Amino acid sequence: MSAHRGLRAPRCPCWGAFRSSAFFVYAYAIFYYTSRSAMSGVLQSSFFFGYMLIICWTFFLMMGAVGFWSALFFVRQIYRNFKAD
């Protein structure tokens, strides 16, 4: 029964890795802002963190799309000549 549930709603375990990478980039942006940057003020902070959020979200979607399409291409190449009798 658990195999049926797994086949009915497949999930890609690699999305967690892409999400982790995006969180790491955003965490580094926080580190950069607090320790290396000379920015101050509400406007500069909101612009910096807003743009970094957009960049990290784009990074997450871009890496997820690359992973999805490469896995799809790989699986299609493997099972192209496979016939179940």
C-alpha atoms as an extended CHARMM CRD file, in Angstrom:
* protein
*
        85  EXT
         1         1  MET       CA              0.0000000000        0.0000000000        0.0000000000  PROA      1               0.0000000000
         2         2  SER       CA              2.8370000000        2.4170000000        0.7200000000  PROA      2               0.0000000000
         3         3  ALA       CA              4.2970000000        1.7930000000       -2.7360000000  PROA      3               0.0000000000
         4         4  HSD       CA              0.9550000000        2.7280000000       -4.2570000000  PROA      4               0.0000000000
         5         5  ARG       CA              0.9140000000        5.9740000000       -2.2960000000  PROA      5               0.0000000000
         6         6  GLY       CA              4.4630000000        6.7040000000       -3.4130000000  PROA      6               0.0000000000
         7         7  LEU       CA              3.6100000000        6.1400000000       -7.0510000000  PROA      7               0.0000000000
         8         8  ARG       CA              0.3740000000        8.0640000000       -6.8760000000  PROA      8               0.0000000000
         9         9  ALA       CA              1.9890000000       11.2560000000       -5.5700000000  PROA      9               0.0000000000
        10        10  PRO       CA              5.6680000000       11.2890000000       -6.5810000000  PROA      10              0.0000000000
        11        11  ARG       CA              7.9130000000       13.8540000000       -5.0260000000  PROA      11              0.0000000000
        12        12  CYS       CA             11.3030000000       14.9730000000       -6.1200000000  PROA      12              0.0000000000
        13        13  PRO       CA             13.7030000000       14.7830000000       -3.1540000000  PROA      13              0.0000000000
        14        14  CYS       CA             16.0550000000       17.2030000000       -4.8800000000  PROA      14              0.0000000000
        15        15  TRP       CA             13.7770000000       20.2190000000       -4.2800000000  PROA      15              0.0000000000
        16        16  GLY       CA             14.9510000000       20.2600000000       -0.6720000000  PROA      16              0.0000000000
        17        17  ALA       CA             18.5350000000       20.6630000000       -1.8330000000  PROA      17              0.0000000000
        18        18  PHE       CA             17.6070000000       23.5990000000       -4.0370000000  PROA      18              0.0000000000
        19        19  ARG       CA             15.6350000000       25.1700000000       -1.2050000000  PROA      19              0.0000000000
        20        20  SER       CA             18.6380000000       24.6970000000        1.0970000000  PROA      20              0.0000000000
        21        21  SER       CA             20.9020000000       26.3670000000       -1.4450000000  PROA      21              0.0000000000
        22        22  ALA       CA             18.5800000000       29.3560000000       -1.6950000000  PROA      22              0.0000000000
        23        23  PHE       CA             18.4380000000       29.6290000000        2.0980000000  PROA      23              0.0000000000
        24        24  PHE       CA             22.2410000000       29.4700000000        2.2350000000  PROA      24              0.0000000000
        25        25  VAL       CA             22.5170000000       32.3360000000       -0.2520000000  PROA      25              0.0000000000
        26        26  TYR       CA             20.0310000000       34.3890000000        1.7850000000  PROA      26              0.0000000000
        27        27  ALA       CA             21.8800000000       33.5680000000        5.0190000000  PROA      27              0.0000000000
        28        28  TYR       CA             25.1030000000       34.7470000000        3.4220000000  PROA      28              0.0000000000
        29        29  ALA       CA             23.3350000000       37.9580000000        2.3970000000  PROA      29              0.0000000000
        30        30  ILE       CA             22.3680000000       38.5160000000        6.0330000000  PROA      30              0.0000000000
        31        31  PHE       CA             25.9710000000       37.8690000000        7.0880000000  PROA      31              0.0000000000
        32        32  TYR       CA             27.2350000000       40.2350000000        4.4090000000  PROA      32              0.0000000000
        33        33  TYR       CA             24.8000000000       42.9480000000        5.4560000000  PROA      33              0.0000000000
        34        34  THR       CA             25.6480000000       42.7280000000        9.1560000000  PROA      34              0.0000000000
        35        35  SER       CA             29.4280000000       42.3400000000        8.9780000000  PROA      35              0.0000000000
        36        36  ARG       CA             30.7930000000       43.6120000000        5.6600000000  PROA      36              0.0000000000
        37        37  SER       CA             28.3740000000       46.2120000000        4.4090000000  PROA      37              0.0000000000
        38        38  ALA       CA             28.3130000000       49.8920000000        5.2830000000  PROA      38              0.0000000000
        39        39  MET       CA             24.5990000000       50.2190000000        4.5590000000  PROA      39              0.0000000000
        40        40  SER       CA             22.2980000000       51.7200000000        7.1370000000  PROA      40              0.0000000000
        41        41  GLY       CA             18.7440000000       52.9260000000        7.2590000000  PROA      41              0.0000000000
        42        42  VAL       CA             15.3620000000       51.4180000000        6.6540000000  PROA      42              0.0000000000
        43        43  LEU       CA             15.1990000000       52.1260000000        2.9220000000  PROA      43              0.0000000000
        44        44  GLN       CA             18.5730000000       50.5860000000        2.1190000000  PROA      44              0.0000000000
        45        45  SER       CA             17.8190000000       47.5680000000        4.3010000000  PROA      45              0.0000000000
        46        46  SER       CA             14.4240000000       46.9630000000        2.7430000000  PROA      46              0.0000000000
        47        47  PHE       CA             15.8050000000       47.2770000000       -0.7860000000  PROA      47              0.0000000000
        48        48  PHE       CA             18.7460000000       44.9990000000       -0.0350000000  PROA      48              0.0000000000
        49        49  PHE       CA             16.7180000000       42.2550000000        1.6190000000  PROA      49              0.0000000000
        50        50  GLY       CA             13.8590000000       42.5830000000       -0.8620000000  PROA      50              0.0000000000
        51        51  TYR       CA             16.1290000000       42.2100000000       -3.8530000000  PROA      51              0.0000000000
        52        52  MET       CA             18.0120000000       39.3630000000       -2.1840000000  PROA      52              0.0000000000
        53        53  LEU       CA             14.7120000000       37.6000000000       -1.5520000000  PROA      53              0.0000000000
        54        54  ILE       CA             13.8170000000       37.9380000000       -5.2280000000  PROA      54              0.0000000000
        55        55  ILE       CA             17.2690000000       36.7220000000       -6.2680000000  PROA      55              0.0000000000
        56        56  CYS       CA             17.1050000000       33.7080000000       -3.9270000000  PROA      56              0.0000000000
        57        57  TRP       CA             13.6030000000       32.8080000000       -5.1290000000  PROA      57              0.0000000000
        58        58  THR       CA             14.8050000000       33.0140000000       -8.7410000000  PROA      58              0.0000000000
        59        59  PHE       CA             17.8310000000       30.8920000000       -7.8650000000  PROA      59              0.0000000000
        60        60  PHE       CA             15.5510000000       28.2800000000       -6.2680000000  PROA      60              0.0000000000
        61        61  LEU       CA             13.2340000000       28.1470000000       -9.2850000000  PROA      61              0.0000000000
        62        62  MET       CA             16.0740000000       28.1310000000      -11.7820000000  PROA      62              0.0000000000
        63        63  MET       CA             17.9440000000       25.2930000000      -10.0810000000  PROA      63              0.0000000000
        64        64  GLY       CA             14.7170000000       23.3440000000       -9.6240000000  PROA      64              0.0000000000
        65        65  ALA       CA             13.8680000000       23.7000000000      -13.2950000000  PROA      65              0.0000000000
        66        66  VAL       CA             17.3400000000       22.5640000000      -14.3420000000  PROA      66              0.0000000000
        67        67  GLY       CA             17.0980000000       19.5590000000      -12.0310000000  PROA      67              0.0000000000
        68        68  PHE       CA             13.6190000000       18.6530000000      -13.2330000000  PROA      68              0.0000000000
        69        69  TRP       CA             14.4050000000       18.8980000000      -16.9350000000  PROA      69              0.0000000000
        70        70  SER       CA             17.7040000000       17.0490000000      -16.6300000000  PROA      70              0.0000000000
        71        71  ALA       CA             16.0390000000       14.2250000000      -14.6470000000  PROA      71              0.0000000000
        72        72  LEU       CA             13.1970000000       14.0590000000      -17.1620000000  PROA      72              0.0000000000
        73        73  PHE       CA             15.6370000000       13.8950000000      -20.0770000000  PROA      73              0.0000000000
        74        74  PHE       CA             17.6790000000       11.2120000000      -18.2940000000  PROA      74              0.0000000000
        75        75  VAL       CA             14.6590000000        9.0240000000      -17.5470000000  PROA      75              0.0000000000
        76        76  ARG       CA             13.3230000000        9.3720000000      -21.0730000000  PROA      76              0.0000000000
        77        77  GLN       CA             16.7080000000        8.3980000000      -22.5060000000  PROA      77              0.0000000000
        78        78  ILE       CA             16.9170000000        5.3340000000      -20.2850000000  PROA      78              0.0000000000
        79        79  TYR       CA             13.4100000000        4.0660000000      -20.9630000000  PROA      79              0.0000000000
        80        80  ARG       CA             13.2450000000        4.9610000000      -24.6260000000  PROA      80              0.0000000000
        81        81  ASN       CA             13.9060000000        1.4210000000      -25.8530000000  PROA      81              0.0000000000
        82        82  PHE       CA             12.3970000000       -0.4290000000      -22.8960000000  PROA      82              0.0000000000
        83        83  LYS       CA              9.3590000000       -2.5570000000      -23.6560000000  PROA      83              0.0000000000
        84        84  ALA       CA              7.3700000000       -4.3880000000      -21.0180000000  PROA      84              0.0000000000
        85        85  ASP       CA              5.9340000000       -7.6100000000      -22.3750000000  PROA      85              0.0000000000
